[in-house]
Amino acid sequence: MPNKVVKLERWEICRNVEETSCQYCGVPLYTGDAVYQDQSSGADYCSTHCAKASTRADTLKVI
């Protein structure tokens, strides 16, 4: 079975209009928080743990 790799981009919320919530656990993400965004789906996550659990990835690549 092939290894599922998910590419994430880590960025920081700089403005109020960028505020969002984690697609997996629902925690709110505010200005100054780090966001991990799935490059294929565009989903935002609060951590690599939530990203891995949501996508069921074997490996995460954070860029």
Secondary structure, DSSP 8 states (H G I E B T S, - for coil): ----EEEEEEEE--SGGG-EE-TTT--EE-TT-EEEEETTT--EESSHHHHHHHHT-SEEEE-
